[in-house]
C-alpha cells in the first residue's frame, strides 16, 4: 500500500531522539492512551456480557424456552400437544402447566402477590431445574390431593413461613348470587427453592397440577405446554410450528419475547457504557493528533529537504500517515492483549484485592450473583479493535495533510 521509502522514514520517526525526546514521549503517551482505552473497553464489555449470560441462564433454568398456550380458555388435549412436541427433533422436553396470578397470605399481616403454577413433578424435570434448586423439601412432595405448595425462599421470608406452615392462596373470583367471591384454598408448605433470580424466588409458588385444576375448577384442561429445546435460539420457530400442527387458536411465546424489556435494557446499558468508554480511546487519538502536529512542526526542515530531493507531497503524506498509523496499531495490539489477559485473570485479581484489604466486594447475602462472571465475545473484541484503528487513522489525516502542504522554500528560509 505504501512505498518502501515513506515506510522507512515513518519508522525512523518513531525512534526517540535526544533533540525531540518530548515528541517521542507524547507519542508514547498516545500509545498508552489507546492501549488503556482498548483494555478497559474489552474488560468492561466482557464483564457485562458475563452478567447478562448469568441472568439469562438463571432465568431459563426456571422457565421454558418456548410456550404454546390456549387463547381465551384452557388446552384440553394437552397430552396430544406434548406427544406432538416430542416428535420434533429440536425439542428436548415438554410438560403441561397451569398458571394463575394469586395472592398468598402467611403469618405476616400483608399478603404477597405471586404466580401459582401447577405442574406434574415427573414431567417438570424435562423443562426446568426447579428440582435441583430445592433448599428444603422435594418436588416429589407435590402429590395429587396433598395440597402441598413449594415457595420461593424470598417469598417465604416475606410471608414469614417455613416448611410445615400453612398459607392461604387467593386466586380467581367465583360468581355467586351474592356477587363475586374469591377462591381461597389452604396449602401446606412442603418445600422451599432458591433459583437466584428474584422473579422466581419472590414471585412463584408451585403446586401439583391436579390440585390446581381442582381449585381453579378447570377440569382436565391446562394453561398450555412448555418446551425446552436443544437450541434456545430456535424457540420461536419451534413453538410456531407446533401451534400450526395442533391446528387451533394458540398463543405462541418464547424466552426472548417474554423478557424483551429486560434484555432490551441490558443491551442498551451495554451500548451506552461502550460509547462512554470509547472516549478513553478518543483521548488517546487526540494525544496522537498533538504529537503528530508537533512532529510535523519539528520536521519542517527535513520535509523541505525530502521535497527538494524529489519526494512528492503524496510521499510526505504517506510518511506521516505511516508513523501515526503505526502508533495506533501498536496501541491497539497492546490494548487487545491487555484486555484479554485482564479478562481471563479478573477473578484472581478480585480475590487478591479482597484478601489484601480484607473486604468482600460482592457479598453473597446482598447479590444474587456472586463472583465476577466474564464472557469474552470475539465480535466485541474485533469491533473494539477496528474502532481504535479507525480513530488512530483519522487522527493522522490532518497532521499528514499539513506536512504535505509544506513549502520547501519557506521551510528552508531561516535554516
TORKOL-4160 file (C-alpha; in steps of 0.2 Angstrom, whole numbers, padded with zeros to 4 digits, m for minus):
415
<pt num="1" X="0000" Y="0000" Z="0000"/>
<pt num="2" X="0014" Y="0012" Z="0005"/>
<pt num="3" X="0031" Y="0014" Z="m0004"/>
<pt num="4" X="0046" Y="0007" Z="0005"/>
<pt num="5" X="0054" Y="0025" Z="0007"/>
<pt num="6" X="0039" Y="0033" Z="0016"/>
<pt num="7" X="0038" Y="0017" Z="0027"/>
<pt num="8" X="0056" Y="0018" Z="0031"/>
<pt num="9" X="0055" Y="0036" Z="0036"/>
<pt num="10" X="0040" Y="0034" Z="0046"/>
<pt num="11" X="0048" Y="0020" Z="0056"/>
<pt num="12" X="0063" Y="0031" Z="0059"/>
<pt num="13" X="0052" Y="0045" Z="0066"/>
<pt num="14" X="0046" Y="0033" Z="0079"/>
<pt num="15" X="0063" Y="0031" Z="0087"/>
<pt num="16" X="0067" Y="0043" Z="0101"/>
<pt num="17" X="0080" Y="0056" Z="0098"/>
<pt num="18" X="0089" Y="0067" Z="0111"/>
<pt num="19" X="0083" Y="0083" Z="0101"/>
<pt num="20" X="0064" Y="0078" Z="0100"/>
<pt num="21" X="0063" Y="0067" Z="0116"/>
<pt num="22" X="0047" Y="0076" Z="0121"/>
<pt num="23" X="0038" Y="0072" Z="0105"/>
<pt num="24" X="0043" Y="0054" Z="0107"/>
<pt num="25" X="0036" Y="0055" Z="0125"/>
<pt num="26" X="0019" Y="0062" Z="0118"/>
<pt num="27" X="0019" Y="0048" Z="0105"/>
<pt num="28" X="0022" Y="0035" Z="0119"/>
<pt num="29" X="0008" Y="0043" Z="0129"/>
<pt num="30" X="m0004" Y="0041" Z="0114"/>
<pt num="31" X="0001" Y="0023" Z="0113"/>
<pt num="32" X="m0003" Y="0020" Z="0131"/>
<pt num="33" X="m0019" Y="0030" Z="0130"/>
<pt num="34" X="m0026" Y="0020" Z="0116"/>
<pt num="35" X="m0020" Y="0004" Z="0124"/>
<pt num="36" X="m0028" Y="0008" Z="0141"/>
<pt num="37" X="m0044" Y="0013" Z="0132"/>
<pt num="38" X="m0045" Y="m0003" Z="0122"/>
<pt num="39" X="m0041" Y="m0014" Z="0138"/>
<pt num="40" X="m0054" Y="m0005" Z="0148"/>
<pt num="41" X="m0067" Y="m0007" Z="0135"/>
<pt num="42" X="m0064" Y="m0025" Z="0132"/>
<pt num="43" X="m0064" Y="m0030" Z="0150"/>
<pt num="44" X="m0079" Y="m0020" Z="0154"/>
<pt num="45" X="m0089" Y="m0027" Z="0140"/>
<pt num="46" X="m0083" Y="m0045" Z="0145"/>
<pt num="47" X="m0090" Y="m0042" Z="0162"/>
<pt num="48" X="m0106" Y="m0035" Z="0156"/>
<pt num="49" X="m0108" Y="m0050" Z="0144"/>
<pt num="50" X="m0104" Y="m0062" Z="0158"/>
<pt num="51" X="m0118" Y="m0054" Z="0169"/>
<pt num="52" X="m0130" Y="m0055" Z="0155"/>
<pt num="53" X="m0126" Y="m0073" Z="0152"/>
<pt num="54" X="m0128" Y="m0077" Z="0171"/>
<pt num="55" X="m0145" Y="m0068" Z="0171"/>
<pt num="56" X="m0151" Y="m0076" Z="0156"/>
<pt num="57" X="m0145" Y="m0094" Z="0161"/>
<pt num="58" X="m0154" Y="m0092" Z="0178"/>
<pt num="59" X="m0169" Y="m0086" Z="0170"/>
<pt num="60" X="m0170" Y="m0100" Z="0158"/>
<pt num="61" X="m0166" Y="m0113" Z="0171"/>
<pt num="62" X="m0183" Y="m0110" Z="0179"/>
<pt num="63" X="m0193" Y="m0105" Z="0164"/>
<pt num="64" X="m0196" Y="m0114" Z="0147"/>
<pt num="65" X="m0188" Y="m0109" Z="0131"/>
<pt num="66" X="m0205" Y="m0108" Z="0122"/>
<pt num="67" X="m0223" Y="m0109" Z="0127"/>
<pt num="68" X="m0239" Y="m0114" Z="0117"/>
<pt num="69" X="m0254" Y="m0109" Z="0127"/>
<pt num="70" X="m0273" Y="m0108" Z="0124"/>
<pt num="71" X="m0282" Y="m0092" Z="0119"/>
<pt num="72" X="m0297" Y="m0087" Z="0130"/>
<pt num="73" X="m0298" Y="m0104" Z="0139"/>
<pt num="74" X="m0289" Y="m0120" Z="0143"/>
<pt num="75" X="m0280" Y="m0133" Z="0132"/>
<pt num="76" X="m0290" Y="m0149" Z="0134"/>
<pt num="77" X="m0280" Y="m0160" Z="0123"/>
<pt num="78" X="m0263" Y="m0156" Z="0131"/>
<pt num="79" X="m0257" Y="m0174" Z="0130"/>
<pt num="80" X="m0258" Y="m0174" Z="0111"/>
<pt num="81" X="m0249" Y="m0157" Z="0111"/>
<pt num="82" X="m0235" Y="m0165" Z="0122"/>
<pt num="83" X="m0233" Y="m0180" Z="0111"/>
<pt num="84" X="m0233" Y="m0169" Z="0095"/>
<pt num="85" X="m0219" Y="m0158" Z="0103"/>
<pt num="86" X="m0208" Y="m0173" Z="0107"/>
<pt num="87" X="m0209" Y="m0179" Z="0089"/>
<pt num="88" X="m0199" Y="m0163" Z="0084"/>
<pt num="89" X="m0180" Y="m0167" Z="0085"/>
<pt num="90" X="m0177" Y="m0149" Z="0090"/>
<pt num="91" X="m0187" Y="m0152" Z="0107"/>
<pt num="92" X="m0178" Y="m0159" Z="0122"/>
<pt num="93" X="m0193" Y="m0159" Z="0133"/>
<pt num="94" X="m0211" Y="m0154" Z="0135"/>
<pt num="95" X="m0223" Y="m0153" Z="0150"/>
<pt num="96" X="m0240" Y="m0146" Z="0154"/>
<pt num="97" X="m0243" Y="m0132" Z="0166"/>
<pt num="98" X="m0257" Y="m0122" Z="0175"/>
<pt num="99" X="m0254" Y="m0104" Z="0179"/>
<pt num="100" X="m0264" Y="m0091" Z="0188"/>
<pt num="101" X="m0260" Y="m0074" Z="0197"/>
<pt num="102" X="m0263" Y="m0075" Z="0215"/>
<pt num="103" X="m0261" Y="m0068" Z="0232"/>
<pt num="104" X="m0253" Y="m0078" Z="0246"/>
<pt num="105" X="m0256" Y="m0075" Z="0265"/>
<pt num="106" X="m0245" Y="m0082" Z="0278"/>
<pt num="107" X="m0240" Y="m0077" Z="0296"/>
<pt num="108" X="m0237" Y="m0059" Z="0291"/>
<pt num="109" X="m0251" Y="m0046" Z="0290"/>
<pt num="110" X="m0248" Y="m0042" Z="0272"/>
<pt num="111" X="m0252" Y="m0055" Z="0258"/>
<pt num="112" X="m0239" Y="m0056" Z="0244"/>
<pt num="113" X="m0243" Y="m0057" Z="0225"/>
<pt num="114" X="m0236" Y="m0072" Z="0216"/>
<pt num="115" X="m0240" Y="m0084" Z="0201"/>
<pt num="116" X="m0247" Y="m0100" Z="0206"/>
<pt num="117" X="m0241" Y="m0113" Z="0195"/>
<pt num="118" X="m0247" Y="m0131" Z="0194"/>
<pt num="119" X="m0235" Y="m0144" Z="0187"/>
<pt num="120" X="m0233" Y="m0163" Z="0185"/>
<pt num="121" X="m0217" Y="m0166" Z="0195"/>
<pt num="122" X="m0211" Y="m0181" Z="0185"/>
<pt num="123" X="m0213" Y="m0171" Z="0168"/>
<pt num="124" X="m0207" Y="m0154" Z="0175"/>
<pt num="125" X="m0189" Y="m0160" Z="0176"/>
<pt num="126" X="m0189" Y="m0160" Z="0157"/>
<pt num="127" X="m0191" Y="m0142" Z="0156"/>
<pt num="128" X="m0184" Y="m0134" Z="0171"/>
<pt num="129" X="m0172" Y="m0137" Z="0185"/>
<pt num="130" X="m0183" Y="m0132" Z="0200"/>
<pt num="131" X="m0180" Y="m0150" Z="0207"/>
<pt num="132" X="m0161" Y="m0145" Z="0208"/>
<pt num="133" X="m0164" Y="m0128" Z="0216"/>
<pt num="134" X="m0173" Y="m0135" Z="0231"/>
<pt num="135" X="m0166" Y="m0130" Z="0248"/>
<pt num="136" X="m0179" Y="m0138" Z="0259"/>
<pt num="137" X="m0191" Y="m0152" Z="0254"/>
<pt num="138" X="m0193" Y="m0161" Z="0237"/>
<pt num="139" X="m0203" Y="m0159" Z="0222"/>
<pt num="140" X="m0210" Y="m0176" Z="0224"/>
<pt num="141" X="m0219" Y="m0170" Z="0239"/>
<pt num="142" X="m0232" Y="m0162" Z="0227"/>
<pt num="143" X="m0243" Y="m0177" Z="0226"/>
<pt num="144" X="m0261" Y="m0176" Z="0219"/>
<pt num="145" X="m0273" Y="m0172" Z="0233"/>
<pt num="146" X="m0260" Y="m0167" Z="0246"/>
<pt num="147" X="m0262" Y="m0149" Z="0243"/>
<pt num="148" X="m0244" Y="m0145" Z="0247"/>
<pt num="149" X="m0236" Y="m0130" Z="0240"/>
<pt num="150" X="m0217" Y="m0126" Z="0237"/>
<pt num="151" X="m0212" Y="m0107" Z="0238"/>
<pt num="152" X="m0198" Y="m0097" Z="0233"/>
<pt num="153" X="m0186" Y="m0094" Z="0248"/>
<pt num="154" X="m0188" Y="m0075" Z="0247"/>
<pt num="155" X="m0207" Y="m0076" Z="0246"/>
<pt num="156" X="m0207" Y="m0087" Z="0261"/>
<pt num="157" X="m0197" Y="m0074" Z="0271"/>
<pt num="158" X="m0209" Y="m0061" Z="0266"/>
<pt num="159" X="m0224" Y="m0072" Z="0272"/>
<pt num="160" X="m0215" Y="m0077" Z="0287"/>
<pt num="161" X="m0217" Y="m0096" Z="0284"/>
<pt num="162" X="m0206" Y="m0111" Z="0283"/>
<pt num="163" X="m0209" Y="m0129" Z="0279"/>
<pt num="164" X="m0224" Y="m0136" Z="0288"/>
<pt num="165" X="m0233" Y="m0120" Z="0290"/>
<pt num="166" X="m0250" Y="m0116" Z="0282"/>
<pt num="167" X="m0253" Y="m0102" Z="0269"/>
<pt num="168" X="m0269" Y="m0096" Z="0261"/>
<pt num="169" X="m0269" Y="m0094" Z="0242"/>
<pt num="170" X="m0282" Y="m0082" Z="0234"/>
<pt num="171" X="m0285" Y="m0085" Z="0215"/>
<pt num="172" X="m0299" Y="m0081" Z="0204"/>
<pt num="173" X="m0316" Y="m0073" Z="0209"/>
<pt num="174" X="m0331" Y="m0085" Z="0208"/>
<pt num="175" X="m0348" Y="m0078" Z="0203"/>
<pt num="176" X="m0362" Y="m0082" Z="0215"/>
<pt num="177" X="m0379" Y="m0075" Z="0219"/>
<pt num="178" X="m0371" Y="m0064" Z="0232"/>
<pt num="179" X="m0358" Y="m0057" Z="0220"/>
<pt num="180" X="m0340" Y="m0061" Z="0216"/>
<pt num="181" X="m0332" Y="m0072" Z="0229"/>
<pt num="182" X="m0313" Y="m0075" Z="0229"/>
<pt num="183" X="m0307" Y="m0093" Z="0228"/>
<pt num="184" X="m0297" Y="m0097" Z="0244"/>
<pt num="185" X="m0288" Y="m0113" Z="0247"/>
<pt num="186" X="m0276" Y="m0118" Z="0262"/>
<pt num="187" X="m0260" Y="m0126" Z="0257"/>
<pt num="188" X="m0246" Y="m0134" Z="0267"/>
<pt num="189" X="m0228" Y="m0128" Z="0264"/>
<pt num="190" X="m0219" Y="m0143" Z="0259"/>
<pt num="191" X="m0203" Y="m0136" Z="0252"/>
<pt num="192" X="m0193" Y="m0120" Z="0248"/>
<pt num="193" X="m0182" Y="m0117" Z="0232"/>
<pt num="194" X="m0169" Y="m0104" Z="0228"/>
<pt num="195" X="m0167" Y="m0100" Z="0209"/>
<pt num="196" X="m0155" Y="m0085" Z="0212"/>
<pt num="197" X="m0167" Y="m0074" Z="0202"/>
<pt num="198" X="m0180" Y="m0063" Z="0211"/>
<pt num="199" X="m0193" Y="m0065" Z="0198"/>
<pt num="200" X="m0195" Y="m0083" Z="0204"/>
<pt num="201" X="m0188" Y="m0083" Z="0222"/>
<pt num="202" X="m0201" Y="m0069" Z="0227"/>
<pt num="203" X="m0215" Y="m0072" Z="0214"/>
<pt num="204" X="m0218" Y="m0091" Z="0211"/>
<pt num="205" X="m0227" Y="m0104" Z="0221"/>
<pt num="206" X="m0228" Y="m0122" Z="0214"/>
<pt num="207" X="m0242" Y="m0135" Z="0217"/>
<pt num="208" X="m0247" Y="m0151" Z="0209"/>
<pt num="209" X="m0256" Y="m0148" Z="0193"/>
<pt num="210" X="m0271" Y="m0159" Z="0198"/>
<pt num="211" X="m0273" Y="m0149" Z="0214"/>
<pt num="212" X="m0273" Y="m0133" Z="0204"/>
<pt num="213" X="m0286" Y="m0139" Z="0192"/>
<pt num="214" X="m0297" Y="m0144" Z="0206"/>
<pt num="215" X="m0296" Y="m0127" Z="0215"/>
<pt num="216" X="m0297" Y="m0117" Z="0199"/>
<pt num="217" X="m0312" Y="m0128" Z="0193"/>
<pt num="218" X="m0305" Y="m0130" Z="0175"/>
<pt num="219" X="m0307" Y="m0149" Z="0174"/>
<pt num="220" X="m0293" Y="m0158" Z="0165"/>
<pt num="221" X="m0288" Y="m0143" Z="0155"/>
<pt num="222" X="m0271" Y="m0134" Z="0157"/>
<pt num="223" X="m0265" Y="m0116" Z="0153"/>
<pt num="224" X="m0253" Y="m0123" Z="0140"/>
<pt num="225" X="m0237" Y="m0133" Z="0136"/>
<pt num="226" X="m0219" Y="m0128" Z="0140"/>
<pt num="227" X="m0205" Y="m0133" Z="0129"/>
<pt num="228" X="m0186" Y="m0135" Z="0132"/>
<pt num="229" X="m0175" Y="m0135" Z="0116"/>
<pt num="230" X="m0158" Y="m0141" Z="0111"/>
<pt num="231" X="m0155" Y="m0124" Z="0104"/>
<pt num="232" X="m0164" Y="m0110" Z="0113"/>
<pt num="233" X="m0162" Y="m0098" Z="0098"/>
<pt num="234" X="m0174" Y="m0108" Z="0088"/>
<pt num="235" X="m0188" Y="m0106" Z="0101"/>
<pt num="236" X="m0200" Y="m0095" Z="0091"/>
<pt num="237" X="m0199" Y="m0106" Z="0076"/>
<pt num="238" X="m0202" Y="m0122" Z="0085"/>
<pt num="239" X="m0217" Y="m0116" Z="0095"/>
<pt num="240" X="m0224" Y="m0108" Z="0080"/>
<pt num="241" X="m0223" Y="m0125" Z="0070"/>
<pt num="242" X="m0231" Y="m0134" Z="0085"/>
<pt num="243" X="m0245" Y="m0122" Z="0085"/>
<pt num="244" X="m0248" Y="m0124" Z="0067"/>
<pt num="245" X="m0248" Y="m0143" Z="0068"/>
<pt num="246" X="m0260" Y="m0143" Z="0083"/>
<pt num="247" X="m0272" Y="m0133" Z="0071"/>
<pt num="248" X="m0280" Y="m0122" Z="0085"/>
<pt num="249" X="m0281" Y="m0104" Z="0091"/>
<pt num="250" X="m0265" Y="m0105" Z="0102"/>
<pt num="251" X="m0254" Y="m0091" Z="0108"/>
<pt num="252" X="m0235" Y="m0093" Z="0105"/>
<pt num="253" X="m0221" Y="m0085" Z="0115"/>
<pt num="254" X="m0203" Y="m0088" Z="0118"/>
<pt num="255" X="m0190" Y="m0083" Z="0131"/>
<pt num="256" X="m0184" Y="m0068" Z="0122"/>
<pt num="257" X="m0201" Y="m0060" Z="0119"/>
<pt num="258" X="m0207" Y="m0064" Z="0137"/>
<pt num="259" X="m0192" Y="m0055" Z="0144"/>
<pt num="260" X="m0190" Y="m0042" Z="0130"/>
<pt num="261" X="m0189" Y="m0027" Z="0141"/>
<pt num="262" X="m0176" Y="m0034" Z="0152"/>
<pt num="263" X="m0165" Y="m0040" Z="0138"/>
<pt num="264" X="m0168" Y="m0023" Z="0129"/>
<pt num="265" X="m0162" Y="m0013" Z="0144"/>
<pt num="266" X="m0147" Y="m0024" Z="0146"/>
<pt num="267" X="m0142" Y="m0021" Z="0128"/>
<pt num="268" X="m0145" Y="m0003" Z="0130"/>
<pt num="269" X="m0134" Y="m0002" Z="0145"/>
<pt num="270" X="m0120" Y="m0011" Z="0137"/>
<pt num="271" X="m0121" Y="0000" Z="0122"/>
<pt num="272" X="m0120" Y="0016" Z="0132"/>
<pt num="273" X="m0106" Y="0010" Z="0143"/>
<pt num="274" X="m0096" Y="0005" Z="0127"/>
<pt num="275" X="m0099" Y="0023" Z="0120"/>
<pt num="276" X="m0094" Y="0031" Z="0136"/>
<pt num="277" X="m0078" Y="0021" Z="0137"/>
<pt num="278" X="m0074" Y="0024" Z="0119"/>
<pt num="279" X="m0070" Y="0042" Z="0125"/>
<pt num="280" X="m0054" Y="0035" Z="0133"/>
<pt num="281" X="m0048" Y="0029" Z="0116"/>
<pt num="282" X="m0053" Y="0046" Z="0109"/>
<pt num="283" X="m0042" Y="0054" Z="0121"/>
<pt num="284" X="m0028" Y="0044" Z="0115"/>
<pt num="285" X="m0032" Y="0049" Z="0097"/>
<pt num="286" X="m0032" Y="0067" Z="0102"/>
<pt num="287" X="m0014" Y="0065" Z="0110"/>
<pt num="288" X="m0009" Y="0057" Z="0093"/>
<pt num="289" X="m0015" Y="0072" Z="0084"/>
<pt num="290" X="m0005" Y="0083" Z="0096"/>
<pt num="291" X="0011" Y="0073" Z="0094"/>
<pt num="292" X="0009" Y="0072" Z="0075"/>
<pt num="293" X="0007" Y="0091" Z="0074"/>
<pt num="294" X="0022" Y="0094" Z="0085"/>
<pt num="295" X="0032" Y="0081" Z="0075"/>
<pt num="296" X="0027" Y="0090" Z="0058"/>
<pt num="297" X="0032" Y="0107" Z="0065"/>
<pt num="298" X="0049" Y="0100" Z="0071"/>
<pt num="299" X="0052" Y="0091" Z="0055"/>
<pt num="300" X="0049" Y="0106" Z="0043"/>
<pt num="301" X="0067" Y="0106" Z="0038"/>
<pt num="302" X="0068" Y="0088" Z="0035"/>
<pt num="303" X="0052" Y="0089" Z="0025"/>
<pt num="304" X="0059" Y="0103" Z="0014"/>
<pt num="305" X="0074" Y="0093" Z="0010"/>
<pt num="306" X="0064" Y="0077" Z="0006"/>
<pt num="307" X="0054" Y="0088" Z="m0006"/>
<pt num="308" X="0069" Y="0095" Z="m0014"/>
<pt num="309" X="0076" Y="0078" Z="m0017"/>
<pt num="310" X="0061" Y="0073" Z="m0026"/>
<pt num="311" X="0048" Y="0066" Z="m0014"/>
<pt num="312" X="0031" Y="0071" Z="m0019"/>
<pt num="313" X="0018" Y="0079" Z="m0007"/>
<pt num="314" X="0009" Y="0062" Z="m0008"/>
<pt num="315" X="0025" Y="0054" Z="m0002"/>
<pt num="316" X="0026" Y="0066" Z="0013"/>
<pt num="317" X="0008" Y="0062" Z="0017"/>
<pt num="318" X="0012" Y="0044" Z="0017"/>
<pt num="319" X="0027" Y="0046" Z="0029"/>
<pt num="320" X="0016" Y="0054" Z="0042"/>
<pt num="321" X="0001" Y="0043" Z="0039"/>
<pt num="322" X="0013" Y="0028" Z="0042"/>
<pt num="323" X="0020" Y="0035" Z="0058"/>
<pt num="324" X="0003" Y="0039" Z="0065"/>
<pt num="325" X="m0005" Y="0023" Z="0059"/>
<pt num="326" X="0009" Y="0013" Z="0067"/>
<pt num="327" X="0006" Y="0021" Z="0084"/>
<pt num="328" X="m0012" Y="0016" Z="0083"/>
<pt num="329" X="m0008" Y="m0002" Z="0078"/>
<pt num="330" X="0004" Y="m0004" Z="0092"/>
<pt num="331" X="m0008" Y="0004" Z="0105"/>
<pt num="332" X="m0022" Y="m0007" Z="0098"/>
<pt num="333" X="m0012" Y="m0023" Z="0099"/>
<pt num="334" X="m0006" Y="m0019" Z="0116"/>
<pt num="335" X="m0024" Y="m0015" Z="0122"/>
<pt num="336" X="m0032" Y="m0031" Z="0114"/>
<pt num="337" X="m0018" Y="m0042" Z="0123"/>
<pt num="338" X="m0020" Y="m0032" Z="0139"/>
<pt num="339" X="m0039" Y="m0034" Z="0138"/>
<pt num="340" X="m0039" Y="m0052" Z="0135"/>
<pt num="341" X="m0026" Y="m0056" Z="0149"/>
<pt num="342" X="m0036" Y="m0045" Z="0161"/>
<pt num="343" X="m0052" Y="m0053" Z="0157"/>
<pt num="344" X="m0046" Y="m0070" Z="0160"/>
<pt num="345" X="m0037" Y="m0066" Z="0176"/>
<pt num="346" X="m0051" Y="m0054" Z="0183"/>
<pt num="347" X="m0057" Y="m0066" Z="0196"/>
<pt num="348" X="m0040" Y="m0069" Z="0203"/>
<pt num="349" X="m0037" Y="m0051" Z="0204"/>
<pt num="350" X="m0054" Y="m0048" Z="0213"/>
<pt num="351" X="m0049" Y="m0062" Z="0226"/>
<pt num="352" X="m0032" Y="m0054" Z="0228"/>
<pt num="353" X="m0040" Y="m0037" Z="0232"/>
<pt num="354" X="m0052" Y="m0045" Z="0244"/>
<pt num="355" X="m0038" Y="m0054" Z="0253"/>
<pt num="356" X="m0026" Y="m0039" Z="0253"/>
<pt num="357" X="m0039" Y="m0027" Z="0260"/>
<pt num="358" X="m0050" Y="m0040" Z="0270"/>
<pt num="359" X="m0066" Y="m0035" Z="0261"/>
<pt num="360" X="m0079" Y="m0044" Z="0252"/>
<pt num="361" X="m0083" Y="m0034" Z="0236"/>
<pt num="362" X="m0098" Y="m0044" Z="0230"/>
<pt num="363" X="m0106" Y="m0051" Z="0246"/>
<pt num="364" X="m0117" Y="m0067" Z="0243"/>
<pt num="365" X="m0130" Y="m0061" Z="0256"/>
<pt num="366" X="m0133" Y="m0045" Z="0245"/>
<pt num="367" X="m0131" Y="m0050" Z="0227"/>
<pt num="368" X="m0139" Y="m0065" Z="0218"/>
<pt num="369" X="m0124" Y="m0067" Z="0208"/>
<pt num="370" X="m0108" Y="m0070" Z="0217"/>
<pt num="371" X="m0090" Y="m0068" Z="0210"/>
<pt num="372" X="m0087" Y="m0059" Z="0194"/>
<pt num="373" X="m0093" Y="m0068" Z="0178"/>
<pt num="374" X="m0085" Y="m0064" Z="0162"/>
<pt num="375" X="m0088" Y="m0069" Z="0144"/>
<pt num="376" X="m0076" Y="m0063" Z="0131"/>
<pt num="377" X="m0085" Y="m0061" Z="0114"/>
<pt num="378" X="m0074" Y="m0061" Z="0099"/>
<pt num="379" X="m0086" Y="m0050" Z="0090"/>
<pt num="380" X="m0084" Y="m0037" Z="0103"/>
<pt num="381" X="m0065" Y="m0038" Z="0103"/>
<pt num="382" X="m0065" Y="m0036" Z="0084"/>
<pt num="383" X="m0076" Y="m0021" Z="0084"/>
<pt num="384" X="m0066" Y="m0013" Z="0098"/>
<pt num="385" X="m0050" Y="m0016" Z="0088"/>
<pt num="386" X="m0057" Y="m0009" Z="0072"/>
<pt num="387" X="m0064" Y="0007" Z="0081"/>
<pt num="388" X="m0047" Y="0010" Z="0089"/>
<pt num="389" X="m0038" Y="0008" Z="0072"/>
<pt num="390" X="m0051" Y="0019" Z="0064"/>
<pt num="391" X="m0049" Y="0033" Z="0077"/>
<pt num="392" X="m0030" Y="0032" Z="0076"/>
<pt num="393" X="m0031" Y="0033" Z="0057"/>
<pt num="394" X="m0042" Y="0048" Z="0057"/>
<pt num="395" X="m0031" Y="0057" Z="0070"/>
<pt num="396" X="m0016" Y="0056" Z="0057"/>
<pt num="397" X="m0025" Y="0064" Z="0042"/>
<pt num="398" X="m0024" Y="0082" Z="0047"/>
<pt num="399" X="m0005" Y="0082" Z="0053"/>
<pt num="400" X="m0001" Y="0072" Z="0037"/>
<pt num="401" X="m0010" Y="0084" Z="0026"/>
<pt num="402" X="m0002" Y="0099" Z="0035"/>
<pt num="403" X="0015" Y="0091" Z="0032"/>
<pt num="404" X="0011" Y="0088" Z="0013"/>
<pt num="405" X="0007" Y="0106" Z="0011"/>
<pt num="406" X="0024" Y="0112" Z="0017"/>
<pt num="407" X="0033" Y="0124" Z="0005"/>
<pt num="408" X="0052" Y="0119" Z="0004"/>
<pt num="409" X="0057" Y="0137" Z="0001"/>
<pt num="410" X="0048" Y="0144" Z="0016"/>
<pt num="411" X="0054" Y="0130" Z="0027"/>
<pt num="412" X="0072" Y="0132" Z="0022"/>
<pt num="413" X="0072" Y="0151" Z="0023"/>
<pt num="414" X="0079" Y="0153" Z="0040"/>
<pt num="415" X="0090" Y="0137" Z="0040"/>
